[in-house]
Structure formats: C-alpha cells, structure tokens
Amino acid sequence: MNGMNRLFLTLIIFTFFSITAIAQTDPSKRFVVTHQVDQLLNERGLCKNTKKTKKYYHIQLYNGQNLKRAKAVKKDFQQKFQSVPVLIEWESPEFKVWVGIYENKLSADQALVKIRQEYPNAFIVNPKK
C-alpha cells in the first residue's frame, strides 16, 4: 500500500469512528438551549416544536421621541381609565403609549369606541412581539 492510500484509509477510519462517537452521545446533552435562544428562534420562525405565543391587540395613544410627553399621556389616561393597563414601549426611534390587552380585534374595537371619546387619534395596533 502506498502512502496516499494509507492516508486515505486513515481518514476514512477516523471519520467513521468520529461519526459513531457523536451518534452515541445523548442528544439532550449535546446542546443547551436557553430560554432566550428558544424565544429568538420562535420569533424568526425557525423553531417548530414550541407553542406559538398569543398575539394581543393594543390601542395606541401616542408615538414620538419625547419620553416626557409619553409619560404625561400615560398619566392622563390612567386618571381617566383606571382599570385599563397602560404601557410605554420603545420601538426605535420612538416611544409608543399602548393601552389595553385585547385577545381579539372585536374587543379592541369595542374599547376603541370608548377611548376615542377622549383620544380621537387613537388606533388599534397588533405588535409583532
């Protein structure tokens, strides 16, 4: 056997044993997937084994770069509608004031009718979170 054939045979044997060793390891111990990685894969649509997260509707009252204005809108809304949750979200490059957590568009539409009496420019959003 010449040198080239020995090298080729050695590579084949090494590859065979490497694949066999990898195949025999416990799959659950090969990779550690954290919650953040799983969530990122979910958002990118690459993880098909996980449950899909529910999408909620909100009503947007304000969007702009002024955080003080966003806080003022939030405070004003909380005084007028005490039972409705309010949050300030940052979506580059603006702050957004979202109110309510509605599971479907119909319930968001019903709330929008009431909220528009105080905030005529309010509208429904369905964020991709």
C-alpha positions in Angstrom: 0.0 0.0 0.0 1.4 3.4 -0.9 1.4 6.5 1.3 -1.6 8.1 -0.4 -3.8 5.0 0.1 -2.7 4.8 3.8 -3.6 8.4 4.3 -7.0 8.0 2.6 -7.8 4.8 4.6 -6.7 6.5 7.9 -9.1 9.4 7.1 -12.0 7.1 6.4 -11.4 5.2 9.6 -11.1 8.4 11.6 -14.3 9.8 10.1 -16.2 6.6 10.8 -15.2 6.5 14.5 -15.9 10.2 14.9 -19.4 9.9 13.5 -20.1 6.8 15.6 -18.9 8.5 18.8 -21.1 11.6 18.1 -24.1 9.4 17.2 -23.9 7.6 20.5 -23.9 10.6 22.7 -27.1 11.6 24.5 -28.8 14.2 22.2 -30.1 16.2 25.2 -26.6 16.8 26.4 -25.2 18.0 23.1 -26.8 21.4 23.1 -28.0 23.6 25.9 -30.8 25.9 24.6 -31.6 28.8 26.9 -35.0 30.5 27.1 -33.7 33.5 25.2 -32.3 31.4 22.3 -35.6 29.5 22.1 -37.6 32.8 22.1 -35.3 34.2 19.3 -35.8 31.0 17.2 -39.6 31.3 17.8 -39.6 35.0 16.6 -37.6 34.1 13.5 -40.0 31.1 12.7 -37.1 28.6 12.9 -38.3 26.7 16.0 -41.3 24.5 15.0 -41.6 22.4 18.2 -42.6 25.2 20.6 -46.0 26.5 21.2 -46.9 29.7 19.4 -47.3 32.7 21.6 -50.5 34.6 21.6 -50.7 37.9 19.8 -52.6 40.7 21.5 -54.0 43.9 20.3 -53.4 47.3 21.9 -54.7 50.8 21.4 -52.0 53.3 20.6 -52.4 56.8 22.0 -49.1 58.4 21.3 -45.9 57.8 19.4 -42.9 60.2 19.3 -39.4 60.8 20.5 -40.4 62.8 23.7 -40.4 60.5 26.7 -41.8 63.2 29.0 -44.8 63.6 26.6 -45.3 59.8 26.6 -45.3 59.7 30.4 -47.8 62.6 30.5 -50.2 60.8 28.1 -49.8 57.6 30.2 -50.6 59.5 33.5 -53.6 61.3 31.9 -55.0 58.0 30.6 -54.6 56.3 33.9 -56.6 59.0 35.6 -59.5 58.7 33.1 -59.5 54.9 32.6 -58.2 53.4 35.8 -59.0 49.8 35.0 -57.2 49.6 31.7 -53.5 48.7 31.7 -51.1 51.3 30.1 -47.5 50.7 28.9 -44.8 52.7 27.2 -42.9 50.8 24.6 -39.7 51.8 22.8 -39.7 51.0 19.1 -36.7 52.7 17.6 -36.7 55.7 17.1 -40.0 56.4 19.0 -41.8 55.9 22.3 -45.3 54.5 22.0 -48.1 54.6 24.6 -50.2 51.4 24.3 -53.3 50.7 26.3 -55.3 47.6 26.9 -54.5 43.9 26.2 -57.1 42.6 23.9 -57.2 39.0 22.7 -59.1 39.7 19.5 -59.8 42.7 17.2 -63.5 42.8 18.2 -62.8 43.5 21.8 -60.2 46.1 20.8 -62.7 47.8 18.5 -65.3 48.0 21.3 -62.7 49.6 23.7 -61.5 51.9 20.9 -65.0 53.4 20.6 -64.9 54.5 24.3 -61.3 55.6 24.2 -61.8 57.8 21.1 -64.2 60.0 23.1 -61.1 61.2 25.0 -58.4 60.4 22.5 -59.7 60.9 18.9 -56.5 59.9 17.2 -56.2 56.6 19.0 -56.0 53.4 16.8 -55.5 49.7 17.2 -52.1 48.1 16.8 -51.1 44.4 16.7 -47.4 44.4 17.6 -45.2 41.5 16.4 -43.9 40.7 19.8 
